[in-house]
Amino acid sequence: MDLGHLRYFQTIARCRSLTRAARELGLSQPTLTVAVQQLERNLGTTLFLRDPRGVSLTETGRELARHADEIFQQIERAERDIADLEKGEAGRFVIGCHESLGAYFLPGFMSEFLRTGSNIELSLWNGSSSAVGEAVLDRRVHFGLIVDPRPHPELVLVELFKDAVDLFVAVERSAGPGRLRSEPPPKSERPRLAVSEESLRAAHQRLREGPLIFAGRVQQCQELVEKLTGERLLPSRLLSCGDLELVKSLVLADLGVALLPRRVAAYQQRGKLRRLHPSLPFIPDTIYLAYRADIHRTRATIRVKDALVAHGRALDEES
């Protein structure tokens, strides 16, 4: 069915006159007559009864008029919805990230973003950084937070903030007054160089005691294990887990030395874990925002992207 012809029909039905409808539409009366005849042929019915005072609807004409009203109301709603998506702040977006990264990134971002009262809906998708990247490419995720992603011609990568996988132990008081386990004596008690050497020896001893707790599936943890092996610091006891949060729970219970991203070690547990020693090996990494280069850049899309970038770069400034 031709929507133009249907619009002509609707106008004629409302005006109840071909002459008045032609004047309103800015068309000739014969053009409207041809349009109505085409509709009647397509539908196999008579839509109007003609008399000296104008036209009136037949029963099938009244039924078509009812449907025409519904059709054009639906079209108007569709136009408004599309305009809202294109120019307004409305839409649905999926943000993907690793669970541990999301645990410290998303609470602050989500609370700030949702307070604005916009019509933008956000949902979350969790997986490893490589899985998040694939989900972005497959259009299952709009925006991904990815650690050290590989460049891809279909992805835009925006650097957000730095982190590092490091060695951590639980902070616990020793038997001595106010001393932390493996903590060197105060600077006033001996020269700085001696303190540094003693603290590093204590860190080496603590590390060799083990066990070393780490998430075996995390690439940076694997790289750090290789570094420790190369420096002959790898303990004989290893405890490989599948999840960074489990690693964190175990080291908080003082079960050994853990390999953790510094931001994962810090969130909600600030002061309870500490780096074993700044001179020991660590793996630096960078967190990026990833999205498809051909993403539909509506106003809402740009707003979500800008908010993610702003929050990530604020984290970098805080560190």
N, C-alpha and C positions, 0 to 999 in steps of 0.2 A: 504494500500500500504506500502510495506517495504521500509523505507527510505534508508537503505543500498543498496538495489537493485536500487533505484532511483539514488543514488549517482554513482553507477557503470554505469548506463545508461548515466548519464550526462558526465562522463569521456569518455566513448566510443564515444558519439556524438561529443565531442570536439576533440578527437584524430583521429576520423574517421578510427580507426583501432582497432580490438580486441587485436592484438599483442602489440601495443604501449600502449593501456589502461591497459593491464595486467601487463606490465612492470612498468608503473607509479604507479599502485595500489599495486604492490607486490603480485599479485594473479596469479593463473594459468588461462590459456585461457579457459579451460573447465568450471571453476567456473563462469567466466563472461557469457559464453554461457548459462549456466543453469539459471543464474539470469535474463538474457534478456528473455529467454523463459517463465520464471515464470511471468514476467511483461506482456508479450504479452498475456498469457493465462488469467491473471486477467482482462486485459483491453479489451480482445476480438479483438485484432488488430495486425497488423505487424508493427514493429517500425523501422526495418532496412532492407535495400536491400543490399545483399552481392555480391561483384564482386571481380575479381583478385586483384584490387588495395586497397581493404578494404571494408568499409561499408558506406552507405549513408542513410540519414533519409527519411522515407516516410512522407506523409503529416501529418499523425497522430503522427509520431515520432517528427516532427518539433513542433507540438502543445505541446506534452509532454515536449520537451526540454525547451520551453518557460516557461511553468508552473514550471518545475524543477528549473530553474534559479530564479524565483520569490520565490519559497518555500525556497530555501537555503539562499537567501538574507534575507528573513524574519527571518529565524532561526538565522542567524548571528546577525541581529539587536536585536533579543531577548536575545541572549547571551551577547551582549555588554550592553544592558539595565540592565540585571540581575547582571552583573559584577559591573556596576556603583552603583546599589543599595546595593550590598553586600560589596563592597570594597571602593567605592567612596562616595563622599558627595552629594548624590542625594536622594530625597524621598519626600513624602508628609506626614505631621503630623498634628494632631488636638490637641490643648491645651485647656483644660476645666478649668473654674474657675467661682466663683461668680462675678457678674458685679462690685461690689465695690472693691473687692480684685484686680481684673484685672485692675481697673482704676488707681491704684498706682503702680502695679507690671509690667504690660505689656508694657507701653510706653517706659520705659528705656530698658527693655529686648529686645523688638522687634527692636527698633532703632539700638541697638548695634549688634544684631544678623544679621539683614538684611544688615548691612553695609559690612559684610564680602564677599558678592558677591557669596556665594555658590549656588548650584542648589537645596537647600532644600526649600520646600514650606510649609508655616505654615498657618493654619486656626484656628479660635477660636470657642469655644462652651461655652455657658453661662448657669449657673444654680446654685442651692444651692449646698453646699458642699456634702450633701448626694446624690443629683442627679448626681454630677460630679463623685462621687465614683462608682455609678451604671453604668454610661456611660463608665468608664474605664473598669469595669468588663465585660460589654457587647461588648467591643472592638469598641465602637463608638468614643472614645477619647483615644489617645495614652498616654498623660501625663495630670494629673489633679493636680491642686493646691487646697488643701483641708484643712479646719480648723478643728483641733482636730478629725481626722478620727478614726473610730473604726478599730482595726486590722482585717485583713482578710487573710486567707491562700493563696489566689491567688494574693495578692497585695504586692508590695514592697513599703514601706513608708520611705521617706528620710526627716528628719527634716531640715527645711530651716531657719525659723526665728520666733521670738516671737512677740506677740501683746497682747492687752487686751481691753475688752469692758469697757468703763469708762463713767463718767458723765462729760458732756461738756456744757458750756454756751458761748454765744457770747461775744467777747471783745468789750466793749463800754465805752467811757469816761463818767464819772459822772459829776455833776455840779461843783465839786471841781477841782482845777487846777491839771491836770495830774494824777488824780486817776482813777483806773478802778472800775467798779461796784463791790461791795463786796471785793475790795482789801483792805488788812489791812494797817494801817499806817506804815510808815518807821520804821525800827528797832531802829533808834536813838530816836524815840519818846516815847517808852515804852519797858519794858522788853520782851524778846523773848517769854517766856511762856504766858504772857498776850496776845501778838500778836497772838500766835497760837490758844489760846482758843477763842479769839474774831473772828478770821477768820473762825474757824470751826463753831461757832454759826451762823455767817453770812451765811455760806454755807448751814447749816441746814435750816435756814429761807428761803433762796432762793429756795432750793429744795422743801420745803413744799408748797411754793407759787404755784409751778407748772406752766403750766402743764408739766408732764413728757412725752417726745416724744421718741418713740422707734419703732423699727421694730418687730412687734409681732411674725413674723414667724421665727426669729433668736433665736436659742436655748439659746445662751449666754445672750441675752437681757431678755429672760424669767427668767433665773437664777438670773440675777441681780435684777430684779423686786422682786423676792422672798426674796433676801437678804435685800433689802430695807424694805420690809414688815416686816421681822423678826426684824429689828432694829427700827421699827416704824418711818421710814423716808419717806414712800411712800406718795406722795401728793394725795389729793382727786381728782384732775383733771388729767386724763390720756389721751394721744393722741397716739393711736396705728396706725402705718402705715405699708405698705407692703414692703417698700424699704428703704434701708439705705441712698440712695442719697436724697430721699425726706425728711427724718429725718434731714439730714445735711442742706438742703436748709431752712427748717423751723427754725432750731436753729440759723443759720446765720442771719435770720430775727429777732432774739431775741424774739422768741415766747415762749420760755421756756427752760427747761433743757433737754438735749438729751442724750440718751445712744448710743454711737458710738465706734467702734474700733478706737484706737488711731491713727493708720495709715490712716484710712479713714478720720478722722477729720483733719489730717495734710495736706494731699496732695492737692496741688494747692490753699490752703487756709491758709498757715502757718501764724500764728500770729493773725488770725481772730477768732479762737476758743481757749478756754483754759479749762483745767481740773477745775472742780468746787472746788475740794479740794483733796489733796493727801491722807488724812485720811479716806475719804469716801470709801465704798465698790467698788470693781471692779472685773471683771472676766478675769483672764489671759488665753490666749490660744496660740496655736502653729500652724503654717502653715507648711504643709508637701507637698512634691512632691509625687504623687502616680502613679504607673504604674504596669502593669501586670507582674507577675514573669516570665511568658513565652513569654514576648515581643521578637520579632525578633531583635536580637542585631546586626544590621548592623552598619557600620561605621557612617552613618548619624544618626541613632538612638542614639548611644552613644554621638555623638556631641551635639544633642539637649538636651539630659538629662544632660550632664555635664554643658551646658550653663545655663540651668534653675537652677541647684543647685548652680553654682557660683554666679548668680545674686541674688538668694534668700539669700545666706549666706553673700553676701556683704551688703544687707539691714540690716541684723542682726548686722553687725559690725558698721554700721552707727548710730544705735539707742543707 
